[in-house]
Amino acid sequence: MDTIIIAVTMSLTAITSLYWGSVLSIRLPEIDKRWDRKPFNCRPCFTFHLTWLLSVLTAAAYESLTILLIGVAMAFILFLIVKFIDNKKITK
């Protein structure tokens, strides 16, 4: 049962971080110039910080060190994936 909870929690954390990282990294700098700096205007950076923050909150709620460690590892993996995707984009 713990494996299912961890898998579902990490999946929801990853999906939430990827979505809000892509949306907020564009929208926050439009709101105010104070948000127009890293990590807020950098999609990989913002996704990384959202992922580890959500993992810390989830680990605190479940009182689980395993969720925290997997969440931090997942944050680095998502950062590298999003960074790779952003480097492949062609902007005009």
N, C-alpha and C positions, 0 to 999 in steps of 0.2 A: 504493500500500500504506500509506503514511503517513496518508493521509486516512481510510482504514478504521480504522486503529489509533486515531487521534485521536477519531473518531466513536464507536467502541465504548467507549473509555476514558471519554469525557465522559458518555456515556449511563449507564454503570455508576456513575460518580461521582455523577451527579444522582439516580439511583434510590436509591443507598445513602444519600446525604445526606437525601433526603426521608423515607425510611423511618425511619432512626435519629433524625432530627430530631423526627419526630412521636412516636416511642416514648420516647426518652430525655428529652425536655422534660417529659414527664409523670412518668416513673419516677424520675428522679434526685432531684427534690425530696422524693419519698416516702421515699427511703433515708436522707437526712440533711438537716438544716436548712441546712448550709453550701452545699448545691447549690440551695437555694431563692432564687436571685437571677439577674439577667440575666447572661449569655446562656443560662444553663442552663434556666430555666423559661419562656423565650420561644421559641416554636416557630420563628418566622422568623429570629430571631437565632441560635439554635442550628444551624439548617439552613445559614445563611450561613457560620458558622464551620466547620462540618463540611465544607462544599463547598470552601472555599479551602484548608483544611488537607489534605484528600484530594488536591486538585489540586497542591499543593506536593509532597506525597509522591510522587505519580505522575510529576510533572515531574522530580523528582530521580532517580527510578528509570529513566526513559527518557532523562534528560539532554536535555530538550526545553523550550525557552523558549516555544514555541508552545502546548504543553499548559498551561503555567502561565498564560499570558495569556488563553487561552480559558477556563480554569478560574476565574480571578478574575472575568472578565466574566459567566460563567455563575452564579457565586455571587451577584452583584448581581441578576441577572435572577430567579433562584430566590427570593431574599429578597423582591423586589417582588411576585412572584406569590403566595407564601405569605402575605405581609402583606395583600395584597388579599383573599385567600380568608378569612383570619382576621377581617378587618374586616367581612366580609359575614355571618359567623356570628352567630346570635342565641343568647345565653346567658341562661338563667333562673336 
